[in-house]
Amino acid sequence: MEAAANGSARDPIAAADPDGLPQCCSRYHRAVELVGKRWTGAILLVLLEGPLRFCEITHVVPDLSDRLLSERLKELEGEAIVRRRVYDASPVRVEYSLTQKGRALEPALRALKSWSHSYL
């Protein structure tokens, strides 16, 4: 293992297989596939700013269809990354927000956004 500048040991990015070749971590792969699905990153990024209603998300994420937004929100809710809150009003109001698990993605999302501005 490589020592970091502060003296602490760093985890290797990829563990080696029996032949010594790097092997992708299955949890990392699952996380990248989840967040990397079409439109998911954009949805998460706008929810970092606070709770939004369905129509507000479609407004701030252009070209995102209602069907796909609904699908992605259900997936993220199923992973406990997004919370759907229904307010008893007339008409009924529904807001989507990030859970603690979802907010924990903030450093990674902000780093990716910064990288995109530097290199894309």
Phi and psi in degrees as a GROMACS rama.xvg file:
@    title "Ramachandran Plot"
@    xaxis  label "Phi"
@    yaxis  label "Psi"
@TYPE xy
-92.8833  138.114  GLU-2
-87.2852  137.414  ALA-3
-79.1965  168.145  ALA-4
-59.4855  -30.9604  ALA-5
-86.4708  3.37686  ASN-6
94.1412  -9.50448  GLY-7
-83.949  150.664  SER-8
-75.9904  143.091  ALA-9
-103.664  145.137  ARG-10
-71.9474  139.833  ASP-11
-66.9298  148.523  PRO-12
-66.1934  -43.3949  ILE-13
-134.215  133.68  ALA-14
-74.4152  156.185  ALA-15
-90.4897  145.003  ALA-16
-83.8541  178.99  ASP-17
-57.9045  -24.3214  PRO-18
-88.3684  0.852235  ASP-19
86.7211  4.90916  GLY-20
-85.3361  145.068  LEU-21
-64.2049  142.962  PRO-22
-126.91  132.05  GLN-23
-70.1604  137.473  CYS-24
-71.3705  130.341  CYS-25
-65.506  -33.9469  SER-26
-68.9498  -41.4931  ARG-27
-61.2771  -44.9453  TYR-28
-60.0382  -43.6358  HIS-29
-62.7844  -41.762  ARG-30
-63.9  -44.186  ALA-31
-65.4665  -40.8462  VAL-32
-65.611  -36.9561  GLU-33
-67.912  -54.3233  LEU-34
-73.3954  -26.8479  VAL-35
-85.0224  -0.657538  GLY-36
-61.8649  149.638  LYS-37
-52.0906  125.421  ARG-38
78.4811  -14.6847  TRP-39
-62.5808  -44.7343  THR-40
-59.4356  -41.4774  GLY-41
-65.6839  -41.6825  ALA-42
-62.2444  -46.8354  ILE-43
-62.958  -41.5882  LEU-44
-61.8983  -43.6917  LEU-45
-71.5317  -30.1416  VAL-46
-73.3949  -16.1695  LEU-47
-61.7787  -26.6783  LEU-48
-79.2915  -11.2583  GLU-49
135.159  175.075  GLY-50
-60.2358  142.869  PRO-51
-137.716  150.571  LEU-52
-84.2529  161.837  ARG-53
-52.0009  -49.9018  PHE-54
-66.0646  -29.2123  CYS-55
-70.5913  -37.3578  GLU-56
-64.5635  -44.7145  ILE-57
-63.6242  -29.4691  THR-58
-71.0871  -41.7598  HIS-59
-89.0423  -11.427  VAL-60
-117.951  86.3851  VAL-61
-62.7933  151.349  PRO-62
72.7345  3.89707  ASP-63
-87.2506  119.939  LEU-64
-74.8669  154.715  SER-65
-59.563  -41.7005  ASP-66
-61.4035  -46.0281  ARG-67
-70.4322  -38.134  LEU-68
-61.7584  -45.145  LEU-69
-58.9632  -43.9576  SER-70
-63.0526  -46.6572  GLU-71
-66.2164  -40.6306  ARG-72
-63.5713  -39.2852  LEU-73
-64.2503  -41.3492  LYS-74
-62.4193  -46.5489  GLU-75
-67.6279  -33.7334  LEU-76
-67.0596  -41.1539  GLU-77
-62.6569  -28.8195  GLY-78
-89.4009  2.33592  GLU-79
61.8995  33.0983  ALA-80
-98.0431  -31.8185  ILE-81
-120.979  141.835  VAL-82
-110.249  134.16  ARG-83
-103.872  121.164  ARG-84
-118.545  125.452  ARG-85
-103.579  126.244  VAL-86
-102.152  129.894  TYR-87
-76.8361  95.6324  ASP-88
-144.558  176.652  ALA-89
-124.343  109.17  SER-90
-74.4566  163.274  PRO-91
-59.622  136.474  VAL-92
-111.726  131.993  ARG-93
-121.699  129.803  VAL-94
-121.753  149.413  GLU-95
-117.635  136.006  TYR-96
-144.258  164.414  SER-97
-82.2885  141.711  LEU-98
-81.1196  179.475  THR-99
-59.3918  -40.7776  GLN-100
-61.5267  -41.069  LYS-101
-67.9491  -41.1249  GLY-102
-65.863  -25.8258  ARG-103
-65.654  -16.1693  ALA-104
-79.3941  -9.84167  LEU-105
-53.132  -49.3655  GLU-106
-59.0564  -40.0442  PRO-107
-68.2411  -42.6592  ALA-108
-65.1042  -43.1196  LEU-109
-67.0839  -37.6775  ARG-110
-64.9079  -40.6039  ALA-111
-65.5559  -40.055  LEU-112
-62.9843  -44.6968  LYS-113
-61.7309  -44.9279  SER-114
-59.4472  -41.9772  TRP-115
-62.4834  -37.2846  SER-116
-70.7915  -29.4219  HIS-117
-81.9461  -34.5264  SER-118
-120.341  -9.89565  TYR-119
